[in-house]
């Protein structure tokens, strides 16, 4: 049985009335892409509740692919993040007014965690289809970085393996105009949505070829994965 693709978007923040993350995620909800159902959750931009919310959506969606998408104003194109660092250092407070300065996401946790997405496949698909994108080695220290760090930690012992990644999105054109169109890059909603669709289409066959035996084992009910810190329950 094919598992779901989970897309995690985030609400507007920093005084913005809209967020490309929110809009693109909702546009994918209920879709069938590469034979997979797309499950969408749009979360508030709140640092204190983020881990708990991610635990819940992982249990509900039971994905083997998780893509978080987050607005990153000033980025010129879609950017897939290679690494999440164990640091929270916010330029602006979250939507609950909480500002973190030099705090660890997880005390005693790994200094950094690497995304396990197939970057080359994704970039090849984007560029072949006219979608500007690149691999970033700096995810920042805000909510997007925290989300990737937590997702990788929650799924690190998953059987079968779970792919987790973060894509940062540029401003929408209207946001760029408000920020100063002469110096602020932007991308259309349609192009961003196309980029996420292509990403899923590239990743699904890759993970299916990579873990066929693990998938068979799980489907027989012999193994299941539960996010670390969540008690096991009978299904």
C-alpha positions in Angstrom: 0.0 0.0 0.0 1.4 3.4 -1.0 1.9 5.8 1.8 1.1 9.4 1.9 3.1 12.5 1.1 2.8 15.1 3.9 3.2 18.7 3.0 3.6 21.0 6.0 2.9 24.7 5.3 2.9 27.7 7.6 0.6 30.6 8.2 1.6 34.2 7.4 4.0 35.8 9.9 6.0 39.0 10.5 3.0 41.2 9.7 2.3 39.7 6.3 -1.3 39.1 5.3 -0.5 36.2 3.0 2.1 33.5 2.9 3.2 31.5 -0.2 3.7 28.6 2.1 0.1 28.6 3.2 -1.2 29.1 -0.3 0.9 26.5 -2.1 0.3 23.9 0.6 -3.5 24.3 0.5 -3.5 24.1 -3.3 -2.0 20.6 -3.1 -4.4 19.3 -0.5 -6.3 16.2 -1.6 -4.3 15.9 -4.8 -3.0 12.6 -6.2 0.6 13.1 -7.5 2.8 10.3 -8.7 0.2 7.8 -7.3 0.4 9.3 -3.8 -2.3 11.1 -1.8 -1.1 14.5 -0.7 -2.0 15.3 3.0 -1.6 18.9 4.0 -1.3 20.6 7.3 -0.9 24.3 7.7 0.6 25.1 11.1 0.9 28.4 13.1 4.3 30.0 13.3 4.8 29.2 17.0 8.1 27.9 18.3 6.8 26.4 21.6 4.2 24.2 20.1 5.9 23.1 16.9 7.4 19.8 17.9 4.1 18.6 19.5 2.2 19.6 16.4 4.6 17.8 14.1 4.4 14.6 16.2 0.6 14.7 15.8 0.6 15.3 12.1 3.1 12.5 11.5 0.9 10.1 13.4 -2.2 11.2 11.5 -0.7 11.2 8.0 1.6 8.2 8.3 3.9 9.5 5.5 7.1 8.3 4.0 7.8 11.6 2.5 7.5 14.9 4.4 8.1 18.3 2.8 7.9 21.4 4.9 7.6 24.7 3.0 8.3 28.1 4.5 8.5 31.6 3.2 12.0 33.1 3.1 11.7 36.7 1.8 14.7 37.7 -0.2 15.4 34.3 -1.7 15.6 34.5 -5.5 14.2 31.0 -6.2 13.0 27.8 -4.6 15.7 26.6 -2.2 16.0 23.0 -0.8 17.7 23.1 2.5 20.5 20.6 3.0 21.0 21.0 6.8 19.1 22.1 9.9 21.1 23.4 12.8 20.3 23.1 16.5 19.9 26.8 17.0 16.9 29.2 17.3 17.9 32.8 16.9 14.9 34.9 15.6 15.2 38.2 13.9 11.5 38.7 14.6 9.3 37.1 17.2 6.9 34.3 16.2 3.2 34.9 16.0 2.8 34.5 19.8 5.4 37.2 20.4 8.1 34.7 21.4 11.6 35.6 20.4 14.5 33.1 20.7 18.1 34.3 20.9 20.8 31.7 20.7 18.7 29.0 22.1 19.0 25.3 21.3 16.1 23.5 19.6 17.0 20.4 21.6 19.4 20.6 24.5 21.9 17.8 24.1 20.7 17.1 20.6 22.8 16.8 17.5 24.4 20.1 16.4 22.9 19.6 13.0 20.8 17.2 11.0 21.0 16.6 7.2 18.0 16.3 5.0 17.8 12.9 3.1 16.0 14.2 0.0 17.6 13.3 -3.4 18.7 16.8 -4.2 20.2 16.0 -7.7 16.9 14.4 -8.9 14.9 17.4 -7.7 17.2 20.0 -9.2 17.3 18.1 -12.5 13.5 18.0 -12.7 13.1 21.7 -11.7 15.7 22.9 -14.3 14.3 20.7 -17.0 10.9 22.2 -16.5 11.8 25.9 -16.2 11.6 26.2 -12.4 14.5 28.1 -10.8 15.8 26.4 -7.7 19.0 25.5 -5.8 20.4 23.6 -2.8 20.9 25.9 0.2 23.4 25.2 2.9 21.9 27.8 5.2 18.3 27.3 6.4 18.4 30.2 8.8 17.6 29.9 12.5 13.8 30.6 12.4 10.8 28.3 12.3 11.6 26.6 9.0 15.0 25.4 10.3 13.3 24.3 13.6 10.7 22.3 11.6 13.3 20.5 9.6 15.4 19.7 12.6 12.4 18.3 14.5 11.1 16.3 11.6 14.5 14.7 11.0 14.8 13.8 14.7 11.2 12.4 15.0 11.7 10.2 12.0 15.4 9.1 12.3 14.5 5.6 13.4 11.5 5.2 11.1 11.0 1.8 9.4 10.6 2.1 6.4 12.7 5.2 6.1 11.0 8.6 5.9 12.4 11.3 3.7 12.2 14.8 5.2 13.0 18.1 3.6 12.4 21.8 3.7 11.9 24.1 0.7 12.1 27.8 1.3 9.8 29.9 -1.0 10.5 33.4 -2.3 8.0 36.2 -1.8 5.0 36.4 -4.0 5.0 39.3 -6.5 2.6 41.4 -4.3 4.8 40.9 -1.3 7.9 42.0 -3.2 6.1 45.1 -4.3 5.4 46.0 -0.7 8.9 45.2 0.4 10.5 47.2 -2.5 10.3 45.7 -5.9 13.5 47.3 -7.1 15.5 45.0 -4.8 13.3 42.2 -3.7 13.0 39.0 -5.8 9.7 37.1 -6.2 8.1 34.2 -7.8 4.6 33.5 -9.1 2.3 31.3 -7.1 1.8 29.0 -10.1 5.6 28.5 -10.5 6.0 27.7 -6.9 3.2 25.2 -7.0 4.7 23.6 -10.1 8.0 23.3 -8.3 6.4 21.4 -5.4 4.5 19.1 -7.8 7.7 18.3 -9.7 9.6 17.7 -6.4 7.0 15.1 -5.4 7.0 13.5 -8.8 10.8 13.2 -8.6 11.0 11.8 -5.1 8.2 9.2 -5.1 9.8 6.8 -7.6 13.2 7.3 -6.0 12.0 6.2 -2.5 9.9 3.4 -4.0 13.0 2.0 -5.8 15.1 2.5 -2.7 13.0 0.7 0.0 10.8 -1.9 -1.7 11.6 -4.6 0.9 11.1 -2.3 3.9 7.8 -1.3 2.4 6.7 -4.9 2.0 7.6 -5.7 5.6 5.6 -2.8 6.9 2.6 -3.7 4.8 2.5 -7.1 6.3 2.1 -5.5 9.7 5.4 -6.8 11.1 6.9 -3.3 11.7 5.6 0.2 12.1 7.2 3.4 13.0 6.1 5.9 15.6 7.7 9.3 16.2 10.2 9.2 19.1 8.5 10.3 22.3 5.1 9.1 21.3 3.7 6.0 23.0 3.1 3.0 20.9 -0.6 2.0 20.6 -2.3 -0.9 18.8 -3.9 -0.1 15.5 
